[in-house]
Structure formats: C-alpha cells, structure tokens
Amino acid sequence: MTPLPAVIRDGSLARCNTFGLSAVAAERWPVGSLDDLRAWRAASTGRRPIVLGGGSNVLFVAERIERPILHIQLRGRAVVDAAGDSVLVEAAAGESWHEFVLWSLEQGLSGLENLSLIPGTVGAAPVQNIGAYGVEITHTCEAVEVFDLEDGAFRWLSSAECAFGYRHSVFKRLPPDQQLITRVRFRLSRRFEPVLGYGELRAELARAGIEAPSARDVSNAVCAIRRRKLPDPAVIGNAGSFFKNPIVEPAVADRLIATHPDCPRFPGPEGRVKLAAGWLIERAGWKGHRRGAAGVHEAHALVLVNHGGASGAEIWQLAQDIRDDVAAKFGIRLEPEPRVITD
Ligand code: EPU
C-alpha cells in the first residue's frame, strides 16, 4: 500500500498564499505524486479538503483552517503530440504558470505569450479561465484532467466540457473541492499569430520600437506592463484583481454613462457590456486607501493589498465596504474574483 504523504500540522500558511496571510492550517498535505492523492483519498475520513495551488487567488478569512488542505505540487511538462504547426503540450497542475509559459516559448511555441507573468499554478489556470491582454486560456486549452475525490477516478474533460466563461468554468460550479485538477493540455502553434487588440500592449511594443513582434517580444511587453501596474506579491501581498469586471445589460451601462461620460465600457459576451471595476472603485474614492495594514493599491484600484500583518478578516471587511459603497454610488454590484475561504 502506498504510504500517506507527510502531513504538516498547525503550520502557518503565510508562504502558501500571495496575500501573505498567516492563517494556520490544522492539516496541510503536500501532494507530490498521483500516488499521494490516491493514498490520501483512501485514508480520508470523508472530510472535504481545500485544494490549494500557488495560493495566488485565495483569501483565507479564518485565522485557522480546520479543513484539510491538499497542497498540489505535481510536476512535469511535455510535448505530447506534434503535427505540422500544431503542437499539443501538457503540464502537471503544480507547475508554475509563468515558468510553463516561458518553457512553451523556448520550445518555439506561441499561444500563451499574452498570459505571461500571471502568478499561480497551471492547475489553477482553468478554474477561473485566466485571461489577460485579450487572451484567455479557453483559446488554447484542449483538455483538463481531474481526479474525482468521490470515486477516485481520473477523467479528461474537453475544453467544451470545461464550459469556460469570463473568469468562470465548470470547476467553479461543481461542489468545491470534489474534483481537483491534475494535468492540463494546450494546443499551441509553431506559427505565431499575435493578438494585439489591447491598446496598452500595442503602445508598449511601439515604445520599445518593435514593429513586427515575436512571441517572445509580446511576452516581454506583457511582463513590462504587469510589473509597472500590478504589485509584485513577493514585495506586497495581493491576489491580483480582487473583483471581477462587472458584465451588465447595455441599458445599465447607458444609464451609468449618461451620468459619468468618462466611464470606460468594453464589449462583453452576448451583446452585454463589460465595465471596469477598477474605474468604479477609483471613482468611489478608494484608490490608495489604507485601513491599518489592509489597503487598495495606489497604482491600480482593483488590487487589494496587505501592507504587512493584515488579517484575512480585515481585507475581507475592506472588500465588503468597497463593494457596498460602489453599489450605493453606481448601482453596480461587484463580485470578488479570488476564492474567499471563510470556514
Ligand atoms: N482603471 C481605472 N482605475 C484603476 C484601474 C483601472 O480607472 O485604478 C480603468 C483603466 O483606465 C481601464 C480599465 O479600468 O480603462 C481597465 O483597466 P486595466 O486595463 O488595468 O484592466 P482591468 O480590467 O483592471 C483586467 C484583468 C487583469 C488583466 C488585465 C489586462 C479582471 C478582473 N482583471 O484588469 O487580470 O491583467 O485586465 O488584460 O478581468 C487578474 O485577474 O488578477 C488580473 C490582474
């Protein structure tokens, strides 16, 4: 019988979440192999775990997490199949997302360059269909392998079965932590077709004097923009955008723009309109606001930060106050983007 992975009891989670919150985990199980997973399930008492990857999209509100945490550290990446320009690659869930993007570029493959420097792991990427600068992983993700904690089976879900939407997927609809992602496959290309619809990205390339960019150039430009606008979690705790950009009916956007003509609006899915949560929060007066060690980043109002020593509850309270204030001022309800763990 495979031995159980070594459990860490009552350890701090400070290094396991990019907010740098020092919640304590009653049990954290580092999962380095599929055998670890099988052994954990066989021995589990049926208590539903919390599945944790890079911890870059999670807010631990409770000071102590009683549910067992499965800390996914599965490694490996490979070219699975290559036919002409089209190449199928896969990576294990515990691989760093950005390292995987860099590896794909080293293989001469494109398709992920706009998603450079997004914190977190490969396994977390499909859950919220990570996206940036006009690209989401739904554009290249071919299949996702999951381990079902209920029946112990591994299954591949096709991209269609993942039901990707804006910061959404089937993994957010399923009972949380019943299925965990073990591997992800992407269909990449040897022929580079740049996606440069995002004005800020074109401007960055122009500034660097690059007219016909390579995939590597686009990756470098995305990294430069992100480094300028978004705080580095290694320096100041944060989980990227704290709220999703609201997607509203055109009539709602029209009403808002009638009173606030400078409110940015973007085409959303199914004829709806995507508004900029960062703009709403800034206009409500929260940009750069600080309450104790919890705050709103001074360069980007959509990012909540831990200046050092904030508790998850303090950050969550600040988030709720911002949400209520934006609702009162603009009639728009913001939804958190990271997973908020309250139990
Ligand atoms: N804006 C403001 N004030 C701010 C921040 C933004 O007015 O403080 C306005 C900007 O002027 C712009 C609009 O809001 O008109 C959009 O801002 P930005 O281009 O920075 O993008 P975003 O909508 O805030 C989204 C993603 C980011 C992703 C960028 C680039 C969401 C929730 N966030 O941010 O993803 O990197 O676009 O594609 O969709 C993340 O998910 O953690 C994340 C960082």
Residues whose N, C-alpha, C, O or C-beta is under 5 A from the ligand:
A	BS01	EPU	G131 A132 Y133 G134 A239 G240 S241 F243 K244 N245 P264 A276 G278 W279 E282 A299 H300 A301 L302
